[in-house]
Amino acid sequence: MTMKAFIALLVSCIAVMMIAGCTSPVSPPVTPTTEATPVPTATPDLEPQPTSVVPPIYAVSIQVQKNVVSTDPWISVVFEGGSGLGYATLMEATVIRSDGNIEAKSAFRPAKGTQLLFTGTTKTDRVIVNVSYVDGSTYTVTDVQVPFQNINPQ
């Protein structure tokens, strides 16, 4: 290899490295951030909706109540039975709390007296109960607001 070829090769390599260095991505300058803007949270949907029209053969009764002790405001959902007692395969209850939390529980083959317990709030919460039957149908049988009622107002 001659000296001219070596120098030409060296200059070519240096040129390629310089071009590669000039085309690398440049990071944007880091600027100090100020306080983050809070994103507003959606308010919970506490408005009950109309329930399903359940055929009389599938009619069931659901009892919903809230504990009146402010240190433990639980919500009880009880399957009370009815003419659809023997046809019910699943009871699903959902509680939408006034603080935005949602909790769901279910009972397979509910019997009279089957109870689901939920954590409530000291404000108004919403309870939705769906019951599924042996033919595969599902009906919303209860959709109610459950207010907290303190028995000892001060």
C-alpha positions, -999 to 999 in steps of 0.1 A, spaced: 0 0 0 14 33 -10 15 63 12 -10 82 -9 -35 53 -6 -30 51 31 -36 88 36 -67 87 13 -80 58 34 -73 76 67 -89 108 55 -120 88 43 -123 71 77 -120 104 96 -146 120 73 -170 90 79 -165 93 117 -171 131 116 -203 127 95 -215 100 119 -208 122 149 -227 151 134 -258 131 127 -263 115 162 -295 126 179 -292 155 203 -310 154 236 -332 184 243 -320 205 272 -333 196 306 -354 223 322 -365 223 358 -402 214 361 -426 233 382 -455 218 402 -475 191 383 -510 200 373 -534 175 390 -557 156 366 -593 159 377 -608 125 386 -641 115 372 -669 117 397 -685 83 405 -718 76 388 -741 73 418 -774 78 399 -794 46 398 -806 33 365 -839 15 357 -838 -22 366 -848 -50 343 -883 -64 339 -878 -99 353 -903 -126 343 -925 -136 373 -910 -171 373 -875 -156 379 -886 -129 405 -862 -126 435 -860 -103 464 -827 -86 474 -823 -67 506 -796 -39 508 -787 -21 540 -759 0 553 -745 -1 588 -751 32 607 -719 31 627 -695 57 612 -664 38 622 -675 8 601 -700 18 574 -704 -16 557 -730 -24 531 -749 -57 532 -765 -73 501 -788 -103 510 -805 -127 486 -840 -132 501 -853 -157 476 -886 -156 458 -902 -176 430 -869 -175 410 -849 -189 439 -844 -224 423 -835 -209 389 -808 -184 401 -772 -195 393 -753 -163 402 -758 -132 422 -733 -104 413 -733 -72 434 -713 -40 426 -709 -11 450 -699 23 436 -687 43 466 -690 81 469 -652 82 470 -650 67 436 -639 32 446 -658 3 430 -660 -31 446 -677 -62 431 -685 -96 446 -705 -126 436 -722 -157 450 -726 -189 429 -759 -206 433 -772 -182 459 -796 -196 486 -821 -177 508 -800 -157 532 -768 -155 510 -750 -123 521 -723 -103 504 -706 -76 526 -689 -45 512 -670 -15 526 -692 16 524 -686 53 531 -703 78 555 -719 93 524 -743 80 498 -731 49 478 -748 30 449 -755 -8 449 -762 -27 417 -773 -64 418 -775 -86 388 -789 -122 389 -781 -148 363 -804 -178 357 -803 -214 344 -813 -204 309 -783 -180 306 -803 -148 311 -791 -120 334 -813 -93 349 -804 -62 369 -828 -67 398 -816 -39 421 -800 -5 415 -803 18 445 -786 46 464 -777 37 500 -773 68 521 -755 68 554 -779 76 582 -762 84 615 -785 75 643 -768 99 667 -765 132 649 -746 159 668 
